[in-house]
Amino acid sequence: MVDHTKALQRISKAKTSLILGHPFVGTIALNMPTRIDETIPTACTNGKEIRYNPAFVASLSDAELTFLVAHECMHPMLEHNYRRGGRNPLRWNKAADYAINELLIQEGIGTFIKGGLHNTALYTAGKGIAEAIYDLLPEEDNAAGGGASPNGSGGAGSPGSIGGTGVDLEDATGSAAEVAQAQAEMKVKVAQAAQAAKMAGKLSQRMRELVDQVLQPKVDWRAVLRTFVEKCRDDSRTWSRFNRRFLPQGLYLPSVSGERMGTIVVACDCSGSVSTQVIAEFAAEIRAIHQDTKPAALHVVYFDSEVLHRDDYTPEDVPEIIRHGGGGTAFSPIFKHVEAEGLNPVACVVLTDLICSDFGQQPDYPVLWVSTELDQAPWGQVIKM
């Protein structure tokens, strides 16, 4: 019998290696539940956890195991468990493996496992996107790709007879709402991992671009918020750094501390008419506002027919968006809350479907309505997602 404890210890060691050398992937790995499963050939993930065959783990070198752990983490990170749709399972797993393996090799993460799928020309032709790579692959035999969940790049047999990662990708399970929630939670993990890697100075340009693709919001916030910028700037002066322009004249004057975005309020509609999938999209927009504008303070207000909860973030924080409520809709409580709490924002962004008649009184700061459905509001600016 293969030693399960030893397998878990080696997997833990691989995660530590990733944290030290590649903290972005390592942080994802630390946040993914792991267990041993002798019923699978190699390793496998359904997006919620990663399972490893202990015999396969024992057959790998430390560097190969590091590659394997990173590979399995990349599947849910790139949403491969959620994006298959009606595609052939086996062919989809192959396309996802080609996308991941090339990326890990380019990043120098661990050692590529013999027998795995690697084709730089195919990766380039498909621009590193699983869907595009899938379309370039030959059609699979339906018998070989049969089964709704497991799909991969290997065939049947014992762990030792399968190269690479084998059959390692399962569709996410649960209701549509549960799957959407899992996607949203993974985006939060990706954002947090990217922040950790940036702080360690170990997030490559390639990985930065990958993170942008994963977290890419639908709205170009830089263009939309441009009209608010002038009211959001802070031209305060500081004596911590003298103005160099006047030093040759013997004058020691304060320098401008830099133009900053002021306090912003983002209100997230959590009413029953807004789906969990839309909440996940709202989360991407909130992270974009925080990352792109770096406001002095970001107040995220959750509401339905009343204000349900509020989270406050500094420029250094990573927003974590969690749904609250699920009742009717009223916008007026947002602005009453802002006034009562003395938040004094320079702008307010409301993420909503705009299906409501209670807008309340127009505040004295600009309001941007970002709508998934309607495109009319009695005041403020409306933009469709």
C-alpha positions in Angstrom: 0.0 0.0 0.0 1.3 3.4 -1.0 2.0 5.7 2.0 -0.7 8.5 1.9 1.0 10.5 4.6 4.3 10.7 2.7 2.4 11.7 -0.5 0.7 14.5 1.4 4.0 15.6 2.9 5.7 15.8 -0.5 2.7 17.7 -1.9 3.0 20.2 1.0 6.7 20.5 0.2 5.9 21.3 -3.4 3.5 24.0 -2.3 6.2 25.5 -0.1 8.6 25.5 -3.1 6.0 27.4 -5.1 5.5 30.0 -2.4 9.2 30.7 -2.3 9.9 30.7 -6.0 6.5 31.5 -7.6 4.3 33.1 -4.9 1.4 33.8 -7.3 0.8 30.1 -8.2 1.9 29.1 -4.6 -0.7 31.3 -3.0 -3.4 29.6 -5.2 -2.0 26.2 -4.2 -2.2 27.0 -0.5 -5.8 27.9 -0.9 -6.9 24.8 -2.7 -8.0 21.8 -0.6 -6.0 18.6 -1.3 -6.7 15.0 -0.7 -5.4 11.5 -1.7 -7.5 9.4 -4.0 -6.4 6.0 -5.3 -9.3 5.7 -7.7 -7.9 8.2 -10.2 -4.9 7.6 -12.4 -2.8 10.7 -11.7 -4.3 13.8 -10.3 -7.6 15.6 -10.9 -9.5 18.8 -10.0 -13.1 19.8 -10.1 -12.3 23.4 -9.3 -13.1 23.1 -5.6 -10.3 20.6 -4.6 -7.3 18.7 -6.0 -7.0 14.9 -5.7 -3.8 13.0 -6.1 -3.1 9.4 -6.7 -0.3 8.5 -4.2 1.4 6.0 -6.5 1.7 8.7 -9.2 3.0 11.2 -6.7 5.7 8.6 -5.6 6.8 8.2 -9.2 7.7 11.9 -9.6 10.8 13.8 -8.7 10.4 16.8 -6.4 10.6 19.2 -9.4 8.0 17.2 -11.4 5.7 17.2 -8.4 6.0 21.0 -8.2 5.0 21.1 -11.8 2.0 18.8 -11.2 0.7 20.9 -8.2 1.1 24.1 -10.3 -0.6 22.5 -13.3 -3.7 21.4 -11.2 -4.0 24.8 -9.6 -4.0 26.5 -13.0 -7.1 24.6 -14.3 -9.6 26.3 -11.9 -7.6 29.5 -11.9 -8.1 29.7 -15.7 -11.8 28.6 -15.3 -11.3 25.4 -17.3 -13.7 23.6 -15.0 -16.4 26.0 -15.9 -15.9 26.8 -19.6 -16.2 23.5 -21.4 -19.8 23.9 -22.5 -20.8 21.3 -25.1 -17.2 20.6 -26.2 -15.8 17.0 -26.2 -14.4 16.4 -22.7 -11.2 14.7 -23.7 -10.4 17.2 -26.4 -11.1 20.1 -24.0 -8.8 18.7 -21.4 -6.0 18.4 -24.0 -6.5 22.0 -25.1 -6.4 23.2 -21.4 -3.3 21.1 -20.8 -1.5 22.6 -23.8 -2.3 26.1 -22.6 -1.1 25.4 -19.0 2.0 23.4 -19.8 3.5 26.0 -22.2 2.9 28.7 -19.6 4.5 26.8 -16.8 7.5 25.9 -18.9 8.0 29.5 -19.9 7.8 30.6 -16.3 10.3 27.9 -15.3 8.0 26.3 -12.7 9.2 22.8 -11.8 10.1 20.2 -14.4 7.8 19.2 -17.2 6.5 15.7 -16.7 7.5 13.2 -19.4 4.6 12.3 -21.7 2.7 15.5 -21.1 1.2 17.7 -23.8 3.5 20.4 -25.0 3.5 22.2 -28.4 4.7 25.7 -28.5 3.5 26.3 -32.1 0.0 25.1 -31.2 0.0 27.3 -28.1 1.1 30.3 -30.2 -1.5 29.6 -32.9 -4.2 29.5 -30.3 -2.8 32.5 -28.5 -2.7 30.5 -25.3 -6.5 30.3 -25.1 -8.0 26.9 -24.4 -11.0 27.5 -26.7 -8.8 28.5 -29.6 -6.4 25.6 -29.1 -9.4 23.2 -28.9 -10.5 24.3 -32.4 -7.1 23.5 -33.7 -7.1 19.9 -32.4 -8.4 16.9 -34.3 -11.8 15.6 -33.3 -11.7 13.0 -30.6 -13.3 9.6 -30.8 -16.5 9.9 -28.8 -15.8 6.7 -27.0 -12.4 7.9 -25.9 -13.9 11.2 -24.7 -17.0 9.7 -23.2 -18.2 10.6 -19.7 -19.6 13.9 -18.6 -17.0 14.8 -16.0 -13.5 13.3 -16.3 -11.6 14.4 -19.4 -7.9 14.6 -20.0 -4.9 14.0 -22.2 -4.1 10.4 -21.2 -5.7 7.0 -21.6 -6.7 4.3 -19.3 -4.2 2.4 -17.2 -2.2 2.5 -14.1 -0.6 5.7 -12.9 2.8 4.6 -14.0 1.7 4.1 -17.6 0.3 7.6 -18.1 2.5 10.4 -19.0 2.0 14.0 -18.0 -1.0 14.7 -15.8 -3.3 12.2 -17.4 -7.1 12.5 -17.0 -7.0 15.5 -14.7 -10.0 17.9 -15.4 -13.6 17.5 -14.2 -16.5 19.9 -14.9 -17.6 21.9 -11.9 -20.6 20.4 -10.2 -23.7 22.0 -8.5 -26.4 24.4 -9.5 -25.8 27.3 -11.8 -25.8 29.6 -8.8 -23.2 27.4 -7.0 -21.0 27.3 -10.0 -21.1 31.0 -10.5 -20.3 31.5 -6.8 -17.3 29.2 -7.2 -16.1 31.2 -10.1 -16.5 34.4 -8.2 -14.5 33.0 -5.2 -11.7 31.8 -7.5 -11.4 35.3 -9.0 -11.0 36.6 -5.4 -8.3 34.1 -4.8 -6.5 35.1 -8.0 -6.7 38.8 -7.1 -5.3 38.0 -3.6 -2.5 35.8 -5.0 -1.5 38.4 -7.6 -1.3 41.0 -4.8 0.9 38.8 -2.7 3.2 38.1 -5.6 3.4 41.8 -6.5 4.4 42.7 -2.9 7.1 40.0 -3.1 8.3 41.5 -6.4 7.8 38.1 -8.1 4.9 38.6 -10.6 6.3 38.3 -14.1 4.8 40.4 -17.0 3.5 37.2 -18.5 1.6 36.4 -15.3 0.4 40.0 -15.0 -1.2 39.6 -18.4 -2.7 36.3 -17.4 -4.2 37.9 -14.3 -5.7 40.7 -16.3 -7.3 38.2 -18.6 -8.8 36.3 -15.7 -10.1 39.4 -13.9 -10.8 41.5 -17.0 -13.9 43.6 -16.3 -16.4 44.3 -19.1 -16.3 48.1 -18.7 -13.4 50.4 -19.6 -13.3 52.2 -16.2 -10.5 54.5 -17.1 -12.7 56.0 -19.9 -15.9 56.1 -17.9 -14.4 57.6 -14.7 -12.4 60.2 -16.6 -15.3 62.7 -16.2 -15.0 62.3 -12.4 -11.2 62.6 -12.1 -11.1 66.4 -11.8 -13.3 66.3 -8.7 -11.4 63.4 -7.3 -7.9 64.9 -7.2 -6.1 66.0 -4.1 -3.4 68.6 -4.7 -2.4 68.8 -1.0 1.2 69.9 -0.4 3.8 68.2 1.9 6.9 69.4 3.7 8.3 65.8 3.6 9.8 66.6 0.2 11.0 70.1 -0.9 10.1 71.5 -4.2 13.2 71.1 -6.3 12.2 73.8 -8.7 13.0 76.5 -6.1 16.0 75.0 -4.4 18.6 76.8 -6.6 17.1 80.1 -5.4 17.6 79.1 -1.8 13.8 78.7 -1.3 12.6 75.7 0.7 9.0 75.3 -0.3 6.7 72.2 0.0 6.1 70.0 -3.0 2.8 68.8 -4.3 2.2 65.4 -2.8 0.7 64.1 -6.0 -2.8 64.0 -7.4 -4.8 61.3 -5.7 -8.2 59.8 -6.3 -10.5 60.8 -3.3 -12.9 58.6 -1.5 -15.2 56.5 -3.7 -18.4 54.7 -2.8 -19.4 51.6 -4.8 -22.9 50.3 -4.2 -23.6 46.7 -5.1 -27.2 45.7 -5.9 -27.9 42.4 -4.1 -31.7 42.3 -4.8 -33.5 39.2 -5.9 -33.5 40.3 -9.5 -29.7 40.2 -9.7 -28.2 36.7 -10.3 -25.2 35.3 -8.6 -23.4 35.4 -12.0 -24.0 39.1 -12.2 -22.7 39.6 -8.7 -19.5 37.9 -9.8 -19.3 40.4 -12.7 -19.9 43.2 -10.3 -17.0 41.9 -8.2 -14.7 42.2 -11.2 -15.8 45.8 -11.7 -15.2 46.7 -8.1 -11.7 45.3 -8.2 -11.1 47.2 -11.4 -12.1 50.5 -9.7 -9.9 49.8 -6.8 -6.9 48.8 -8.9 -7.1 51.4 -11.6 -8.0 54.5 -9.6 -6.4 53.7 -6.2 -8.9 55.8 -4.2 -7.9 57.1 -0.8 -10.7 55.0 0.5 -13.1 52.6 -1.2 -16.5 52.0 0.6 -18.4 49.0 -0.9 -22.1 49.2 0.1 -24.3 46.1 -0.3 -28.0 46.8 -0.6 -31.4 45.6 -1.7 -34.4 47.5 -0.3 -32.0 48.7 2.5 -28.3 48.9 3.2 -27.2 45.5 4.3 -23.5 45.7 4.9 -20.5 47.9 4.1 -16.8 47.0 3.6 -14.1 49.7 3.7 -10.8 49.3 1.8 -7.5 51.2 1.7 -5.4 51.3 -1.5 -3.3 48.4 -0.2 -6.2 46.1 0.5 -7.7 43.5 -1.9 -11.5 43.8 -2.1 -13.4 40.6 -1.3 -17.0 40.7 -2.6 -19.5 38.5 -0.8 -23.2 38.7 -1.6 -25.7 39.9 1.1 -29.5 40.0 1.1 -31.7 39.2 -1.8 -35.0 41.1 -1.3 -36.5 44.1 -3.2 -34.7 47.1 -4.5 -34.4 50.7 -3.4 -31.6 53.2 -4.2 -32.5 55.9 -1.7 -31.1 54.1 1.3 -27.6 54.1 -0.3 -27.4 57.9 -0.3 -29.0 58.2 3.2 -26.4 55.8 4.5 -23.5 57.8 2.9 -24.8 61.0 4.5 -25.5 59.5 7.9 -22.0 57.9 8.0 -20.3 61.0 6.9 -18.4 59.2 4.1 -18.1 62.3 1.9 -17.3 60.6 -1.4 -16.1 62.4 -4.5 -18.1 60.0 -6.6 -20.5 57.1 -6.2 -20.8 54.1 -8.6 -23.9 52.0 -8.4 -23.7 48.5 -9.9 -27.3 47.4 -10.6 -29.9 46.3 -13.1 -31.7 49.6 -12.6 -35.0 47.8 -12.1 -36.3 50.2 -9.4 -38.4 53.4 -9.0 -37.0 54.6 -5.6 -34.0 56.7 -6.6 -34.2 59.1 -3.7 -32.8 62.7 -3.8 -29.9 63.4 -6.0 -26.7 63.9 -3.9 -24.2 66.7 -4.4 -21.5 64.3 -5.7 -21.6 62.7 -9.2 -23.2 59.3 -9.5 -22.5 56.7 -12.2 -25.1 54.0 -12.7 -23.6 50.8 -14.2 -26.6 48.8 -15.5 -27.0 45.3 -16.7 -30.5 45.9 -17.9 -32.1 49.3 -18.2 -30.4 52.4 -19.5 -32.4 55.3 -18.0 -32.2 57.0 -14.6 -33.8 60.3 -13.4 -30.4 61.7 -12.6 -26.7 60.8 -12.8 -24.9 59.1 -15.7 -25.8 55.6 -17.0 -23.6 53.2 -18.7 -24.5 49.7 -19.8 -22.3 46.7 -18.9 
